[in-house]
Amino acid sequence: MEISGVELAAHGMSVRGPRGAVFENLDLRVGAGGLLVVHGPGGSGRTSLLLALAARMRLSGGTVRVGGHVLPRAARRVRDLVAVARAEPAVGLDGNLRVSELVAERRWLDRRLTSRRVAEAFAVLGVRPRHSDLVRDLSRADELLLATALALAGHPAAIVVDDVGLGCGADDRAHLWQALSRVCATGCTVLAAAADAPGALDPEPVLVALPRLSRDRLRPTPATHPATHPAAHPAQHGASPEDSHPPQQQAAPEHEESA
């Protein structure tokens, strides 16, 4: 399988939601056929960053170039180039469907997905589920591989894969990263996110670390008076109000734009 991948570059990339910045002022560059890994704790904006690169979420600042197309002006063209394999809860596999039903559905939606293309994509990812298997009965690793293979069968220039290794042990996580490296070997650019950065891979990934906004970016409020009652100063017992209730930030989805 040979795919023409695409280079992505961002400068000053920012996304804001109703409660403030999801992430801001990010610069990154990943070459065609490269691997981008966005890593950080839950709530740090990993999924939002991937969706913004794929033109599925509106930028609030900065520019993103995907091949020769610049966001947000060329959002429709970018959506045609970048497939989203998984970015839950927005994009995921229906657990009530069987593998054969998912394949038939994808082939009905995209007539370019021949049996040969699907078989080649399954071989690249090492997907071997029985076609009668329900998605909900697959392991977390096999479900991710299946979702990625179905996206790869469409020969996109880039693929978004969120939450790599979620719910998996160390061996399965390593297996998933090796599988994504094989996707890069086809020429397809991979845009992935995980809680932790992977170990050594070929190609060497471009790493983007995101902080948890409530803990890493907000300045603590200095105490001006000594505590007279434990309940009056919860911050002195190990957690500030911000830490106890981290913001759940969500940006508005990208609206359809003409090419």
Sequence and secondary structure as in RCSB ss.txt:
>XXXX:A:sequence
MEISGVELAAHGMSVRGPRGAVFENLDLRVGAGGLLVVHGPGGSGRTSLLLALAARMRLSGGTVRVGGHVLPRAA
RRVRDLVAVARAEPAVGLDGNLRVSELVAERRWLDRRLTSRRVAEAFAVLGVRPRHSDLVRDLSRADELLLATAL
ALAGHPAAIVVDDVGLGCGADDRAHLWQALSRVCATGCTVLAAAADAPGALDPEPVLVALPRLSRDRLRPTPATH
PATHPAAHPAQHGASPEDSHPPQQQAAPEHEESA
>XXXX:A:secstr
       EEEEEEEEEETTEEEEEEEEEEE TT EEEEE  TTSSHHHHHHHHTTSB  SEEEEEETTEEETTTH
HHHHHHEEEEEBTTTB   TTSBHHHHHHHHHHH TT  HHHHHHHHHHHT    TT BGGGS HHHHHHHHHHH
HHTT  SEEEE STTTT  HHHHHHHHHHHHHHHHTT EEEEEESS  SS SS  EEEE   IIIIIS      S
  SSGGG GGGGT  HHHHS       B      
